[in-house]
Amino acid sequence: MIDLSDSFGCSIIISTGGTGPAQRDVTPEATAAVCEKILPGFGEQMRTISLRHVPTAVLSRQTAGIRGSTLILNLPGSPRSITETLSEIFPAIPYCVDLIGGPYIETNSTVVDAYRPPHARRE
């Protein structure tokens, strides 16, 4: 993660899996170790989304954080859960990247629409 952020200048790093309670699940700890700030709202929202589908979502430890101008997201490991959570949290990602000094991400609103407050929108 550090090389992708520091050496290559990635604006977003997304990992999947390793967020459960098992001994081998250490993704949130690895993310916390390299981030300067943790964004608990992403994890809270991802668990809320997953709880609509499975009661075991309370066991998940998805998280997100910032390293420099890179947003790091830990998604669940199940392909279905990835789709469900990413489709709902994605609208917040472009504005988050704006706020941390990353590039302005444009989206195709027929596919997914990014939310930005009116003062942060570009025409």
N, C-alpha and C positions, 0 to 999 in steps of 0.2 A: 504494500500500500504506500509506503513512504516513497519508493522510487517513482511510482505512478504520479504521485502528488508533486514531489519536489523536483525530480529530474525531468519528467515529461510534461508537467504542467496540466494534467487532467483537471477538468473542472468538476467532474462527478465520477465517483468510484462506487460501484454497486457490487456487493457480495450477496451470495445466497447460501442459506444453510448455516449450520453451526450455532444456531441461536436458541436451542432447546436447553433443558436442564441436565442432559447427560454429561458425564465426565469429559467426553471428547469435544463437547460444544464450547468453544472458547472464542468465537468470533466477536462477541460484544467486548470481551476483555482486550482483545487485540486492537479493536477499534478505539476503545477508550485510551489505550496506551499511546496511540499516535495522534490523537485529536487534541486540539487546544480548547475546544468547546464541545460540549455534548448538547444535542437538540432533542430533549425528551419528548417533545410533541410528536415527532415522527413515529417513535416507537409506540406511544400511547395510541395514536390513530391507527397504526397497522394492527395492533392487537384488537382494537374496537372493530375494525373491518372483519378480521378473522373470526371474532367471537360470533358474528352473525351466522357463520357457517359451521364452526366446530367448537364445542365447549373446551377442548384442550388448548385453545389459543392462549389461555391464561398462563400456560407453561412457557410460552415463547418470550424471548428477550431481545426482539428486534430493537435496534437503536440507530442513531445517526449522529454525526458530529462533523466538525469543521477542522481542517488542517490547512492553514494558510488560506488560499482562495479555492480550496477543494471541498466539496460536500461529499461525505462518505456515508453511504446507506447500507445497513444490513437488513436484507429481506429474508423472509422465511425460506425454507428449502423446498417445499412442495411447489411444483410448477403451477398448479391451480391457485395456490395461495399467493404466489408471486404475481400472477395476472390480476387477481382480485385486489391486492393491496396496491400494486403499482398504478393501476388504472385510477384509483381514488386519490393517492397522494401526489401523483405527478403534477397536477395543477399548481402545487406550491413550490415545486423544485426550481423552475426558471427564476422566480422572484428571489428565492433564497440565494441562488447563484449570483444574481445581481447584487444583493446586499453584502456578499462576502468578497466582491471585487472580481468575479468571473465575467465571462462574456455574456452579452445579451442573447438569450436563447429565444428564437422565434419558433412558433408552433403552427401547424396547420389545424385550424379550428374545426375542420370537418373530421379530424382524427382525434385530437385532444386539444383542449384549450388551456392555456396557462392563465392563472389568475395573477393580476398585478393591480395594485391600487391605481386609481386614475393618474396620480402624479408620476407614476413610474412607467407608464406606457409610452411606447414610441410609435409614431405613425409610419 
